[in-house]
Amino acid sequence: MRKLIGLLLVALLALPALAGAATVDDLEKKMQELQKQIDELSASANKGELHAATDRIQFYGDLRTKADSLTYRDVRWFIPGAPPTALKYNLNNSILYTTRLRLNMKAKVWDNVDFAGRLSMYKNWGDSTSVKVMDSFTGVTMDGTNSGNTTGDTLRVERAYFNWKDIGGSNFYLSIGRRPSTYGPPTQYRENELRGGTPSGHLVNFNFDGVTAGYHLSELTGIEGQTIRFCYGQGYESDLGNGELMGNQSLKDTHLGGFNIDALDDGTNFVQLTLFRAQDITDGFKSLAVLQDASGLPVVVRMQATTNVGNMWIGGLGLAREEDNGLKYFASFGWNQSDPNGRVSQFPTMFGGPAFGGLLSEDGKGKENGYSVYAGIQIPTGDIGKIGFEYNYGSQYWFNFVQAQDDIAGPKLAARGHVGEAYYIFDINPNMFIKIGGLFYDYQYTGSGNPIGKPTKISALTGYEFHSMMPVIDKVYDGYASMTVKF
């Protein structure tokens, strides 16, 4: 910019001298040359200023405060070493407050390279210990679920990755890092936000680190928004950090890989296909929880897997449509198939219980198929908001990776049984809304969200002829109200 101002001054000072010694044509020629140089310098200066302004990292996000009132019906819990009696009771948590903060980040690295990330905090009021007593599957602090599990006032990296687009002038792109694998379609409707993740939220709502290689097919097929992706990630590192790096142990890493295809995404219709395989699933994750030691004192324990239990196929089809009048509706189907390797978990032996439970089985043998259906509708009610209804059902052997879904009573889409939800969203302004609603869980089988052990029909339980390290819940009622502000 200094050069530009200097050039302008030189030009102004030179004009009188030029006027006395040159013709009008010469002056016009000189003026054109000066104007050309000024334009070039101006463009260069503007580009530099724009580069400096937009290449800084940008922050935006949302803050949600929520109140839940929970009622648990017909709860049973097996305690290792206790008499084999099936205790059954009801529990109430009349009011539970939580706060969720999400800070999104983005930065332009180059013309076809950008960075994106998100820091998240999710806490219940009056607790920032980060570690909870292990009384449920959400009672552990672990890598894959931190964004949807109340873990205190610490900001955690939910996602951090780069996108390298239009590689070599093609429609091919590459993205590496902590993946945007939470709040995928069609779960964005109940969140009252745009699509938040790449994979189907019916199948995957789980933090993981990995790679996505994709290709935009629209130019080839003429179908708007059509994209094919190959996704790979690692779910468990078996050596580093486990005290076994230099040992001769047989535990293998857990890897996930498969395809995610947006078959159609034209702004009105959305069709997505997903198929992936989880290889060498472990019987646990690296995690922290509060447990009792031999003397009965509570201690913080770092837990890890004891064995690999097999492989799992997971696939699905999702359909959604958004009408011009604001009406939105969707349907999604999910399927899974277990492929156990004959091994059973040794994890319960660490707490005085017997070794039990292979992959969706008692003895680690036999393939099983599970399925789930998920459907919903969101109806506009004029300018003040919208009303929504959702339903999902999971079969006896249903399993998916949605443990980071932040439903306080447990991820509803992991349920082996029926879940219904109704809600109303009041749109205060474009960046603020209030949501009031309720969830009803009617569990049909034990172990929702857990791949270890054979799911047992809850209504058939008469005693502890089965083993369970966690409470078995028959029904849950969750009434909630929340306010969300976007900034």
Secondary structure, 3 states (H helix, E strand, C coil): CHHHHHHHHHHHHHHHHHHHHCCHHHHHHHHHHHHHHHHHHHHHHHHHHHHHHHCCCEEEEEEEEEEEEEEEEEEECCCCCCCCCCCCEEEEEEEEEEEEEEEEEEEEEECCEEEEEEEEEEEECCCCCCCCECCCCCCCEECCCHHHCCCEEEEEEEEEEEEECCHHHCCEEEEEEECCCCCCCCCHHHHCCCCCCCCCCCCECCCCEEEEEEEECHHHHCCCCCEEEEEEEEEECCCCCCCCCCCCCCCCCEEEEEEEEEEEECCCEEEEEEEEEEEEEECCCCEEEEEECCCCCEEEEEECCCCEEEEEEEEEEEEEEECCCCCEEEEEEEEEEEEECCCCCCHHHHHCCCCCCEECECCCCCCCEEEEEEEEEEEECCCCEEEEEEEEEECCCCCCECCCCCCCCCCHHHCCEEEEEEEEEEEEECCEEEEEEEEEEEECECCCCCCECCCCEHHHCCCCCCCCCCCEEEEEEEEEEEEEEEC
